[in-house]
Amino acid sequence: MPWTKETYPDSLKYFMAPVRNKAIEIANALLADGADEQRAIAIATSKAEEWATNRGMKIRKANAPETKK
């Protein structure tokens, strides 16, 4: 199922909008290439975080719960 700015996986709900949108873009491209949803979400999340870090962008909202790394 392709995702949009309005409908996306719960795992992206605490991301800042530009990072979440990048993750959605990446995940949808992976789905189009035949990846399964779980793998697409995992890869897209990682790559969107990397994208934001490289640009000095804030990744998560202030009210986001702590994440495990």
C-alpha positions in Angstrom: 0.0 0.0 0.0 1.6 3.3 -1.0 1.7 5.9 1.8 0.8 9.6 1.6 1.4 12.7 3.8 -2.0 11.9 5.5 -1.7 8.1 5.7 1.6 6.7 6.8 3.0 4.0 9.2 2.6 4.8 12.9 6.4 4.5 13.2 6.7 7.8 11.4 4.3 9.8 13.5 6.9 11.5 15.7 9.1 12.5 12.8 9.3 16.1 11.7 7.2 16.6 8.5 10.2 17.0 6.1 11.8 13.8 7.4 8.6 11.9 7.4 7.8 13.0 3.9 11.3 11.8 2.7 10.7 8.5 4.4 7.3 8.1 2.7 9.0 8.9 -0.7 11.7 6.4 -0.1 9.3 3.7 1.2 7.0 4.1 -1.8 9.9 3.8 -4.2 11.0 0.6 -2.4 7.4 -0.8 -2.6 7.3 0.0 -6.3 10.5 -2.0 -6.7 8.9 -5.0 -5.0 10.1 -4.7 -1.4 7.7 -5.9 1.3 6.2 -3.2 3.6 8.2 -4.0 6.8 11.5 -3.9 4.9 10.5 -0.7 3.1 9.6 1.1 6.3 12.8 0.0 8.0 15.1 1.1 5.1 13.1 4.3 4.5 13.3 5.3 8.2 17.0 4.8 8.3 17.7 6.6 5.1 15.4 9.5 6.0 17.2 9.9 9.3 20.5 9.9 7.5 19.2 12.4 4.9 18.1 14.8 7.7 21.3 14.4 9.7 23.4 15.3 6.7 21.4 18.5 6.3 21.5 19.4 10.0 17.8 19.0 10.3 15.8 18.1 13.4 14.5 14.6 13.1 11.9 14.0 15.7 9.2 16.2 17.4 9.8 17.4 20.9 7.1 15.1 22.3 8.6 12.0 20.8 9.4 9.1 23.1 13.0 8.0 23.5 14.2 5.7 20.8 16.6 2.8 21.1 19.7 2.8 18.9 
